[in-house]
Amino acid sequence: MWSRLLAGNRRFAQGQPEHPWQDPATRESLIDAQHPDAAVLSCGDSRVPPEIIFDQGLGDMFVVRTAGEVLDSAVVSSLEFAVDTLHTSLVVVLGHEHCGAIQSAVAALSPLDEERLDELDRLVTDSPSPIIRSVGGSVLESRRAGLDDTDDFERVHIARTIERLVTESESISAALGEGRLRIVGARYRVSDGVVEVLSF
């Protein structure tokens, strides 16, 4: 399934999408049930609609979108439903270039000096914003690893989101352990339409 999604992205990036499975017959075939092969957790950014950038059609993907791919109980439960009830064998965590959630976290943390790490930690942990609590943690972890580029912040955030998803969901962790599920990280480049595959 992952190779099929990447082939669809190549078509999209090259300006040759097929727009598969969007006809009335497909729509009618899905009235009573759905059997998506993949679940995608992606950012809610209007420039990053997974079905379009992967050139997929009706019934192909179970998509959950939040700003900055932020996890909460509803998101985790939705992905568990995809894995446990719909039996999707692939979960894609899809971040993207020029992510506004990353930029917001960087702006929120920038007034504080890197030497005042305790204050930075408190700012992230005590923030009323779930975006700052989640994405800000990724920005801090990136900076502590010597990274200072927003592209790297985005990649680190995708890795941390996958780690949190596996840690917070017993059923997703079990599906991985049993070989029923694969989780991949990817980053969509707004500038050229290409999905960059990440390996951790």
C-alpha atoms as an extended CHARMM CRD file, in Angstrom:
* protein
*
       200  EXT
         1         1  MET       CA              0.0000000000        0.0000000000        0.0000000000  PROA      1               0.0000000000
         2         2  TRP       CA              2.8050000000        2.4330000000        0.8350000000  PROA      2               0.0000000000
         3         3  SER       CA              4.3500000000        1.9590000000       -2.6160000000  PROA      3               0.0000000000
         4         4  ARG       CA              0.9200000000        2.6420000000       -4.1470000000  PROA      4               0.0000000000
         5         5  LEU       CA              0.6200000000        5.9030000000       -2.2040000000  PROA      5               0.0000000000
         6         6  LEU       CA              4.1110000000        6.9690000000       -3.2480000000  PROA      6               0.0000000000
         7         7  ALA       CA              3.3190000000        6.1550000000       -6.8950000000  PROA      7               0.0000000000
         8         8  GLY       CA              0.2310000000        8.3480000000       -6.5810000000  PROA      8               0.0000000000
         9         9  ASN       CA              2.3350000000       11.1470000000       -5.1320000000  PROA      9               0.0000000000
        10        10  ARG       CA              4.7490000000       10.9010000000       -8.0540000000  PROA      10              0.0000000000
        11        11  ARG       CA              1.8270000000       11.3100000000      -10.4530000000  PROA      11              0.0000000000
        12        12  PHE       CA              0.5670000000       14.3090000000       -8.4770000000  PROA      12              0.0000000000
        13        13  ALA       CA              3.9940000000       15.9860000000       -8.2520000000  PROA      13              0.0000000000
        14        14  GLN       CA              4.5490000000       15.5070000000      -11.9870000000  PROA      14              0.0000000000
        15        15  GLY       CA              1.1770000000       17.0250000000      -12.8110000000  PROA      15              0.0000000000
        16        16  GLN       CA             -0.2610000000       13.7370000000      -14.0960000000  PROA      16              0.0000000000
        17        17  PRO       CA             -2.8380000000       12.6610000000      -11.4940000000  PROA      17              0.0000000000
        18        18  GLU       CA             -5.2850000000        9.9170000000      -12.4260000000  PROA      18              0.0000000000
        19        19  HSD       CA             -7.9590000000       10.8420000000       -9.8350000000  PROA      19              0.0000000000
        20        20  PRO       CA             -8.7780000000        7.1370000000       -9.3670000000  PROA      20              0.0000000000
        21        21  TRP       CA            -11.9140000000        5.6950000000       -7.7870000000  PROA      21              0.0000000000
        22        22  GLN       CA            -13.9470000000        8.9150000000       -7.8680000000  PROA      22              0.0000000000
        23        23  ASP       CA            -16.7400000000        7.7270000000      -10.1650000000  PROA      23              0.0000000000
        24        24  PRO       CA            -20.4000000000        7.0480000000       -9.2500000000  PROA      24              0.0000000000
        25        25  ALA       CA            -19.8810000000        3.2600000000       -9.3650000000  PROA      25              0.0000000000
        26        26  THR       CA            -17.1350000000        3.4600000000       -6.7190000000  PROA      26              0.0000000000
        27        27  ARG       CA            -19.2420000000        5.7630000000       -4.5670000000  PROA      27              0.0000000000
        28        28  GLU       CA            -22.1640000000        3.3450000000       -4.7370000000  PROA      28              0.0000000000
        29        29  SER       CA            -19.9410000000        0.3630000000       -3.9270000000  PROA      29              0.0000000000
        30        30  LEU       CA            -18.9580000000        2.0440000000       -0.6600000000  PROA      30              0.0000000000
        31        31  ILE       CA            -22.4550000000        2.7980000000        0.6030000000  PROA      31              0.0000000000
        32        32  ASP       CA            -22.5750000000       -0.0920000000        3.0730000000  PROA      32              0.0000000000
        33        33  ALA       CA            -18.9400000000       -0.5040000000        4.0960000000  PROA      33              0.0000000000
        34        34  GLN       CA            -15.4330000000        0.8360000000        3.7730000000  PROA      34              0.0000000000
        35        35  HSD       CA            -12.1610000000       -1.0460000000        3.5820000000  PROA      35              0.0000000000
        36        36  PRO       CA             -9.3480000000        1.5260000000        3.4560000000  PROA      36              0.0000000000
        37        37  ASP       CA             -5.8560000000        0.1230000000        3.1220000000  PROA      37              0.0000000000
        38        38  ALA       CA             -4.1860000000        2.9860000000        4.9870000000  PROA      38              0.0000000000
        39        39  ALA       CA             -4.8440000000        5.4970000000        7.7410000000  PROA      39              0.0000000000
        40        40  VAL       CA             -3.1800000000        8.8890000000        7.4890000000  PROA      40              0.0000000000
        41        41  LEU       CA             -2.6270000000       11.3550000000       10.3210000000  PROA      41              0.0000000000
        42        42  SER       CA             -1.7900000000       14.6890000000        8.7570000000  PROA      42              0.0000000000
        43        43  CYS       CA             -1.8390000000       18.3920000000        9.4230000000  PROA      43              0.0000000000
        44        44  GLY       CA             -5.0510000000       20.2940000000        8.7920000000  PROA      44              0.0000000000
        45        45  ASP       CA             -3.1930000000       22.7380000000        6.5140000000  PROA      45              0.0000000000
        46        46  SER       CA             -5.3000000000       23.4850000000        3.4220000000  PROA      46              0.0000000000
        47        47  ARG       CA             -2.2720000000       22.9080000000        1.1730000000  PROA      47              0.0000000000
        48        48  VAL       CA             -1.8530000000       19.2990000000        2.3180000000  PROA      48              0.0000000000
        49        49  PRO       CA             -4.9830000000       17.2380000000        1.5350000000  PROA      49              0.0000000000
        50        50  PRO       CA             -3.7430000000       13.6130000000        1.6590000000  PROA      50              0.0000000000
        51        51  GLU       CA             -6.2220000000       12.2020000000       -0.8670000000  PROA      51              0.0000000000
        52        52  ILE       CA             -5.0610000000       14.7440000000       -3.4560000000  PROA      52              0.0000000000
        53        53  ILE       CA             -1.3090000000       14.6810000000       -2.8690000000  PROA      53              0.0000000000
        54        54  PHE       CA             -1.3190000000       10.8570000000       -2.9240000000  PROA      54              0.0000000000
        55        55  ASP       CA             -3.7460000000       10.8130000000       -5.9100000000  PROA      55              0.0000000000
        56        56  GLN       CA             -6.1440000000        8.4090000000       -4.2180000000  PROA      56              0.0000000000
        57        57  GLY       CA             -9.8900000000        8.0080000000       -4.3990000000  PROA      57              0.0000000000
        58        58  LEU       CA            -12.9900000000        7.1910000000       -2.4150000000  PROA      58              0.0000000000
        59        59  GLY       CA            -12.4930000000        4.4750000000        0.1710000000  PROA      59              0.0000000000
        60        60  ASP       CA             -8.7060000000        4.3330000000       -0.1740000000  PROA      60              0.0000000000
        61        61  MET       CA             -7.6100000000        6.1390000000        2.9930000000  PROA      61              0.0000000000
        62        62  PHE       CA             -8.9510000000        6.8050000000        6.4770000000  PROA      62              0.0000000000
        63        63  VAL       CA             -7.7490000000       10.3510000000        7.1620000000  PROA      63              0.0000000000
        64        64  VAL       CA             -7.4340000000       12.1760000000       10.4910000000  PROA      64              0.0000000000
        65        65  ARG       CA             -6.2680000000       15.8080000000       10.3740000000  PROA      65              0.0000000000
        66        66  THR       CA             -5.2290000000       18.1680000000       13.1650000000  PROA      66              0.0000000000
        67        67  ALA       CA             -3.0190000000       21.2520000000       13.2010000000  PROA      67              0.0000000000
        68        68  GLY       CA              0.5590000000       20.0290000000       13.4800000000  PROA      68              0.0000000000
        69        69  GLU       CA             -0.5640000000       16.3740000000       13.6080000000  PROA      69              0.0000000000
        70        70  VAL       CA             -1.2560000000       16.9740000000       17.2960000000  PROA      70              0.0000000000
        71        71  LEU       CA             -2.4080000000       13.8500000000       19.1240000000  PROA      71              0.0000000000
        72        72  ASP       CA             -5.2400000000       13.8060000000       21.6300000000  PROA      72              0.0000000000
        73        73  SER       CA             -7.5770000000       11.0580000000       22.8180000000  PROA      73              0.0000000000
        74        74  ALA       CA             -9.9750000000       11.5670000000       19.8880000000  PROA      74              0.0000000000
        75        75  VAL       CA             -7.1480000000       11.2920000000       17.3490000000  PROA      75              0.0000000000
        76        76  VAL       CA             -5.6820000000        8.1860000000       18.9940000000  PROA      76              0.0000000000
        77        77  SER       CA             -9.1330000000        6.5670000000       19.2040000000  PROA      77              0.0000000000
        78        78  SER       CA             -9.7990000000        7.3610000000       15.5440000000  PROA      78              0.0000000000
        79        79  LEU       CA             -6.5510000000        5.7010000000       14.4800000000  PROA      79              0.0000000000
        80        80  GLU       CA             -7.2920000000        2.7230000000       16.7320000000  PROA      80              0.0000000000
        81        81  PHE       CA            -10.6690000000        2.3970000000       14.9860000000  PROA      81              0.0000000000
        82        82  ALA       CA             -8.9060000000        2.3540000000       11.6150000000  PROA      82              0.0000000000
        83        83  VAL       CA             -6.4830000000       -0.3480000000       12.7560000000  PROA      83              0.0000000000
        84        84  ASP       CA             -8.7320000000       -2.5060000000       14.9540000000  PROA      84              0.0000000000
        85        85  THR       CA            -12.1030000000       -2.2220000000       13.2020000000  PROA      85              0.0000000000
        86        86  LEU       CA            -11.2710000000       -1.3540000000        9.5980000000  PROA      86              0.0000000000
        87        87  HSD       CA             -8.0760000000       -3.4730000000        9.6590000000  PROA      87              0.0000000000
        88        88  THR       CA             -5.8540000000       -0.9350000000        7.9450000000  PROA      88              0.0000000000
        89        89  SER       CA             -2.3470000000       -2.3400000000        7.6700000000  PROA      89              0.0000000000
        90        90  LEU       CA             -0.5690000000        1.0070000000        7.2990000000  PROA      90              0.0000000000
        91        91  VAL       CA             -0.5540000000        4.2300000000        9.3090000000  PROA      91              0.0000000000
        92        92  VAL       CA              1.1840000000        7.2340000000        7.7680000000  PROA      92              0.0000000000
        93        93  VAL       CA              2.1290000000       10.2110000000        9.9520000000  PROA      93              0.0000000000
        94        94  LEU       CA              2.4250000000       13.0280000000        7.4450000000  PROA      94              0.0000000000
        95        95  GLY       CA              3.9950000000       16.3670000000        8.3230000000  PROA      95              0.0000000000
        96        96  HSD       CA              4.8550000000       19.0660000000        5.8340000000  PROA      96              0.0000000000
        97        97  GLU       CA              7.1440000000       21.8920000000        4.8340000000  PROA      97              0.0000000000
        98        98  HSD       CA              6.2970000000       25.4100000000        6.0800000000  PROA      98              0.0000000000
        99        99  CYS       CA              4.1130000000       24.0330000000        8.8930000000  PROA      99              0.0000000000
       100       100  GLY       CA              2.3020000000       26.8460000000       10.6920000000  PROA      100             0.0000000000
       101       101  ALA       CA              2.1660000000       24.8670000000       13.9460000000  PROA      101             0.0000000000
       102       102  ILE       CA              5.9660000000       24.5730000000       13.9350000000  PROA      102             0.0000000000
       103       103  GLN       CA              6.2900000000       28.2790000000       13.1720000000  PROA      103             0.0000000000
       104       104  SER       CA              3.9150000000       29.1210000000       16.0580000000  PROA      104             0.0000000000
       105       105  ALA       CA              5.9510000000       27.0110000000       18.4670000000  PROA      105             0.0000000000
       106       106  VAL       CA              9.2130000000       28.6010000000       17.3290000000  PROA      106             0.0000000000
       107       107  ALA       CA              7.7060000000       32.0840000000       17.8000000000  PROA      107             0.0000000000
       108       108  ALA       CA              6.3970000000       31.1990000000       21.2810000000  PROA      108             0.0000000000
       109       109  LEU       CA              9.8010000000       29.9020000000       22.3990000000  PROA      109             0.0000000000
       110       110  SER       CA             12.0210000000       32.5070000000       20.7430000000  PROA      110             0.0000000000
       111       111  PRO       CA             11.7610000000       35.2240000000       23.4550000000  PROA      111             0.0000000000
       112       112  LEU       CA             13.5550000000       32.9640000000       25.9260000000  PROA      112             0.0000000000
       113       113  ASP       CA             17.2790000000       32.3640000000       25.8200000000  PROA      113             0.0000000000
       114       114  GLU       CA             18.3920000000       28.7880000000       25.1670000000  PROA      114             0.0000000000
       115       115  GLU       CA             20.3970000000       28.9200000000       28.4060000000  PROA      115             0.0000000000
       116       116  ARG       CA             17.1950000000       29.1510000000       30.4380000000  PROA      116             0.0000000000
       117       117  LEU       CA             16.1240000000       25.5920000000       29.6810000000  PROA      117             0.0000000000
       118       118  ASP       CA             13.9520000000       25.2350000000       32.7760000000  PROA      118             0.0000000000
       119       119  GLU       CA             11.8780000000       28.2310000000       31.7250000000  PROA      119             0.0000000000
       120       120  LEU       CA             11.5710000000       26.8570000000       28.1850000000  PROA      120             0.0000000000
       121       121  ASP       CA             10.4170000000       23.5040000000       29.5440000000  PROA      121             0.0000000000
       122       122  ARG       CA              7.8520000000       25.2000000000       31.7730000000  PROA      122             0.0000000000
       123       123  LEU       CA              6.6230000000       27.3790000000       28.9230000000  PROA      123             0.0000000000
       124       124  VAL       CA              5.9770000000       24.2600000000       26.8400000000  PROA      124             0.0000000000
       125       125  THR       CA              4.5080000000       22.0530000000       29.6030000000  PROA      125             0.0000000000
       126       126  ASP       CA              2.2960000000       24.7510000000       31.1250000000  PROA      126             0.0000000000
       127       127  SER       CA              1.0400000000       26.2390000000       27.8680000000  PROA      127             0.0000000000
       128       128  PRO       CA             -2.7540000000       26.3070000000       27.5000000000  PROA      128             0.0000000000
       129       129  SER       CA             -2.2500000000       25.5070000000       23.8140000000  PROA      129             0.0000000000
       130       130  PRO       CA             -2.0780000000       21.8130000000       22.8740000000  PROA      130             0.0000000000
       131       131  ILE       CA             -0.1060000000       22.8670000000       19.8010000000  PROA      131             0.0000000000
       132       132  ILE       CA              2.6170000000       24.5170000000       21.8890000000  PROA      132             0.0000000000
       133       133  ARG       CA              2.6710000000       21.5970000000       24.3530000000  PROA      133             0.0000000000
       134       134  SER       CA              3.1000000000       19.0380000000       21.5720000000  PROA      134             0.0000000000
       135       135  VAL       CA              4.9590000000       20.8530000000       18.8040000000  PROA      135             0.0000000000
       136       136  GLY       CA              6.9620000000       23.0100000000       21.2230000000  PROA      136             0.0000000000
       137       137  GLY       CA              8.3630000000       19.8460000000       22.7710000000  PROA      137             0.0000000000
       138       138  SER       CA              9.5710000000       18.7670000000       19.3380000000  PROA      138             0.0000000000
       139       139  VAL       CA             11.2120000000       22.1390000000       18.7240000000  PROA      139             0.0000000000
       140       140  LEU       CA             13.0010000000       21.9730000000       22.0980000000  PROA      140             0.0000000000
       141       141  GLU       CA             14.1790000000       18.4130000000       21.4650000000  PROA      141             0.0000000000
       142       142  SER       CA             15.4840000000       19.4510000000       18.0480000000  PROA      142             0.0000000000
       143       143  ARG       CA             17.3990000000       22.4130000000       19.4720000000  PROA      143             0.0000000000
       144       144  ARG       CA             18.9340000000       20.2730000000       22.1880000000  PROA      144             0.0000000000
       145       145  ALA       CA             20.1630000000       17.9330000000       19.4600000000  PROA      145             0.0000000000
       146       146  GLY       CA             21.9000000000       20.8670000000       17.7650000000  PROA      146             0.0000000000
       147       147  LEU       CA             19.3000000000       21.3690000000       15.0210000000  PROA      147             0.0000000000
       148       148  ASP       CA             18.1140000000       24.8660000000       14.1780000000  PROA      148             0.0000000000
       149       149  ASP       CA             16.3050000000       24.5470000000       10.8640000000  PROA      149             0.0000000000
       150       150  THR       CA             12.4970000000       24.3980000000       10.6290000000  PROA      150             0.0000000000
       151       151  ASP       CA             12.7660000000       21.5070000000        8.1450000000  PROA      151             0.0000000000
       152       152  ASP       CA             14.5340000000       19.5160000000       10.8550000000  PROA      152             0.0000000000
       153       153  PHE       CA             11.9910000000       20.6080000000       13.4770000000  PROA      153             0.0000000000
       154       154  GLU       CA              9.2470000000       19.2140000000       11.2080000000  PROA      154             0.0000000000
       155       155  ARG       CA             11.0540000000       15.8950000000       10.7910000000  PROA      155             0.0000000000
       156       156  VAL       CA             11.6930000000       15.5440000000       14.5350000000  PROA      156             0.0000000000
       157       157  HSD       CA              8.0470000000       16.3280000000       15.2490000000  PROA      157             0.0000000000
       158       158  ILE       CA              6.9080000000       13.5310000000       12.9270000000  PROA      158             0.0000000000
       159       159  ALA       CA              9.2310000000       11.0740000000       14.6990000000  PROA      159             0.0000000000
       160       160  ARG       CA              8.0020000000       12.1850000000       18.1340000000  PROA      160             0.0000000000
       161       161  THR       CA              4.3710000000       11.8990000000       17.0260000000  PROA      161             0.0000000000
       162       162  ILE       CA              4.9320000000        8.2910000000       15.9250000000  PROA      162             0.0000000000
       163       163  GLU       CA              6.6680000000        7.5150000000       19.2090000000  PROA      163             0.0000000000
       164       164  ARG       CA              3.8130000000        9.0510000000       21.2170000000  PROA      164             0.0000000000
       165       165  LEU       CA              1.1810000000        7.2220000000       19.1780000000  PROA      165             0.0000000000
       166       166  VAL       CA              2.8010000000        3.8560000000       19.8450000000  PROA      166             0.0000000000
       167       167  THR       CA              3.3400000000        4.6820000000       23.5270000000  PROA      167             0.0000000000
       168       168  GLU       CA             -0.1890000000        5.9810000000       24.1140000000  PROA      168             0.0000000000
       169       169  SER       CA             -2.0870000000        3.2580000000       22.2510000000  PROA      169             0.0000000000
       170       170  GLU       CA             -1.8890000000       -0.3040000000       23.5180000000  PROA      170             0.0000000000
       171       171  SER       CA             -3.8130000000       -1.6420000000       20.5450000000  PROA      171             0.0000000000
       172       172  ILE       CA             -1.6220000000        0.0910000000       17.9580000000  PROA      172             0.0000000000
       173       173  SER       CA              1.4750000000       -1.0850000000       19.8090000000  PROA      173             0.0000000000
       174       174  ALA       CA              0.0680000000       -4.6240000000       19.8150000000  PROA      174             0.0000000000
       175       175  ALA       CA             -0.7400000000       -4.4930000000       16.0870000000  PROA      175             0.0000000000
       176       176  LEU       CA              2.8430000000       -3.4430000000       15.3890000000  PROA      176             0.0000000000
       177       177  GLY       CA              4.2260000000       -6.2170000000       17.5770000000  PROA      177             0.0000000000
       178       178  GLU       CA              2.0430000000       -8.8060000000       15.8520000000  PROA      178             0.0000000000
       179       179  GLY       CA              3.1070000000       -7.6490000000       12.3930000000  PROA      179             0.0000000000
       180       180  ARG       CA             -0.4210000000       -6.5320000000       11.4390000000  PROA      180             0.0000000000
       181       181  LEU       CA              0.5810000000       -2.9020000000       11.0970000000  PROA      181             0.0000000000
       182       182  ARG       CA              3.3390000000       -0.7430000000        9.6930000000  PROA      182             0.0000000000
       183       183  ILE       CA              3.7990000000        2.9180000000       10.6420000000  PROA      183             0.0000000000
       184       184  VAL       CA              5.7450000000        5.2590000000        8.3850000000  PROA      184             0.0000000000
       185       185  GLY       CA              6.7450000000        8.8870000000        8.7210000000  PROA      185             0.0000000000
       186       186  ALA       CA              6.6440000000       11.2570000000        5.7740000000  PROA      186             0.0000000000
       187       187  ARG       CA              6.9530000000       14.9680000000        5.0630000000  PROA      187             0.0000000000
       188       188  TYR       CA              5.1850000000       16.7110000000        2.1990000000  PROA      188             0.0000000000
       189       189  ARG       CA              7.1910000000       19.4180000000        0.4580000000  PROA      189             0.0000000000
       190       190  VAL       CA              4.7950000000       22.2200000000       -0.4320000000  PROA      190             0.0000000000
       191       191  SER       CA              7.4320000000       23.7020000000       -2.7300000000  PROA      191             0.0000000000
       192       192  ASP       CA              7.5650000000       20.8080000000       -5.2030000000  PROA      192             0.0000000000
       193       193  GLY       CA              4.6570000000       18.4920000000       -4.3130000000  PROA      193             0.0000000000
       194       194  VAL       CA              6.8940000000       15.5710000000       -3.3510000000  PROA      194             0.0000000000
       195       195  VAL       CA              6.3610000000       13.4000000000       -0.2630000000  PROA      195             0.0000000000
       196       196  GLU       CA              9.6960000000       12.8260000000        1.4390000000  PROA      196             0.0000000000
       197       197  VAL       CA              9.9680000000        9.4130000000        3.1420000000  PROA      197             0.0000000000
       198       198  LEU       CA             11.5350000000        9.5740000000        6.5850000000  PROA      198             0.0000000000
       199       199  SER       CA             13.4040000000        6.7710000000        8.2980000000  PROA      199             0.0000000000
       200       200  PHE       CA             13.9760000000        6.7550000000       12.0520000000  PROA      200             0.0000000000
